[in-house]
Amino acid sequence: MEYKWKAFSVTAIGVLMAAIDGTIVLLALLPIAEDLHTDYVTMVWVIVAYLLINTSLVLSLGRLADIYGRKRMYNIGFIIFTLGSALSGLATTGLLLIVYRLIQGIGASLLTANSFAILSDAFPANEKGKAFGMNSIVWGIGSVLGIILGGLIISYTSWRLIFLINIPIGIFGTIWALRTLKESVPRYTGMVASSGDPPLNGGGLRKQTFDVPAALAFTSALLFLQMAVTWGLLHSWTSPATSTFFALAPCFLLFFVVWELRYSKDPIIDLSLFFRNRVFAGSIMTAFLQSLALFSANFLLIFYFEGIYGLSVLKASYLLLPMAVVSAIVGPFAGRLTDRIGARIIASVGLAIQAIVLVFLSRLSISTPLWYVAIVEMFYGVGGGLFWPANTSAIMSAAPRERYGAASGIMNTFRNTGMIMSFALSLTAATSAIPAALVYKLFLGNFQGTLSSNYASGYLSGQRFAFEISAALLAVAIVFSVLRGKTVVQNAK
């Protein structure tokens, strides 16, 4: 087997584990809350804490991998994620579960930061789209398995198994990665080579270093920003804590930018990628806006299925399967087509399809048939299947090879930040239209029956507004996607 496919098989295990975990946890919120005797706010933190730590650390950990080796850091990610999963499955209180989810998030950030870098290193420049397209198959399979396994687990066993199931997968992934992956090693400042490359004898070349002040400043800025959004959502947008978090975020960000531009010898982010590389900058902004627009869609649809049709959270999740399946089918074709004609057209078409889908979703009513929603979701999957591999390929192809880890970290940082803000958007839209107590029940999957006509009308109005805002965000994303220019491959092998 060629090394590129061995590398793909390793990263596929990590992607599969993350995809399963992403959907399966949402289905188990009610049994977790009941068993641990915890409340709505705590369960929101079970979801958000994972995203917060993952988003805040992924850039720094991606840069660490560029310096100290991607194989090493990827395997550490497997170990930490597996440990966090085991501890989560043994949690005895809601607070402990949040702490253990933070550990899981650290492992996930190591996996996500390095998986794209490993794939980019292993596949030649003209096959990156194919690699990320195949990756979308794995993600789709994981999302489907998460829903199916989640249903079986919460119906016949304990919620703890949703975390414990990661243990054998993580152990196998760690062993397989140790045996399969080639280590990337630093050659000199600004360059990383695979272990198969011949050694260089250039004297006086300085070894790369990790910029600790920049890492701390960037992580703090992002963490305070996300904390401000989350705290405002769960408590009050006018509370002193929310205002303090919002005030601290730009201070740390300003320090980070000044430090990177004037004092850092080895910047975590090569800011010239944004200022001089239109493809990279445009693709990153497109990824951010797409996540900001669409992550809330799944939550709102589940609320819609539960509140309007009276479905259980499990049956509501089954109705999301067409989207995941179609996206997995379309992804590989979109990836191969990206390798032939570039990412700009493919990604832009995908965004346009998803924007149109959001307009249709904004028109959902009490009498909309479920088969109609399923068909709309299939087109939603087509758009995602076109966009994701094309845009990811554009980002990684535009980055220097020695900065693959940092580039992957930047991409995931912006995407995850968009996801957290989008999550806040969905809950804000719901709580602005119906009482928080009902939103709590919908979120946990503990709602019985359907919303009254007044509440249903109010919820549909809030949902429509959220989908229209998301469609507008995608319209802006299309502009960035079109104006990014043609992908210029910098790292042909």
Secondary structure, DSSP 4 states (H G I P E B T S, - for coil): --HHHHHHHHHHHHHHHHHHHHHHHHHTHHHHHHHHT--HHHHHHHHHHHHHHHHHHHHHHHHHHHHH-HHHHHHHHHHHHHHHHHHHHT--SHHHHHHHHHHHHHHHHHHHHHHHHHHHHHS-GGGHHHHHHHHHHHHHHHHHHHHHHHHHHHHHS-TTHHHHTHHHHHHHHHHHHHHHPPPEEEEETTEEEETTSPPP--TTPPPP---HHHHHHHHHHHHHHHHHHHHHHHT-TTSHHHHHHHHHHHHHHHHHHHHHHHT-SS-SS-THHHHT-HHHHHHHHHHHHHHHHHHHHHHHHHHHHHHHH---HHHHHHTTHHHHHHHHHHHHHHHHHHHHH-HHHHHHHHHHHHHHHHHHHTT--TT--HHHHHHHHHHHHHHHHHHHHHHHHHHHHHS-GGGHHHHHHHHHHHHHHHHHHHHHHHHHHHHTTS-HHHHHHHHHT---S---HHHHHHHHHHHHHHHHHHHHHHHHHHHHHHHT-----S---
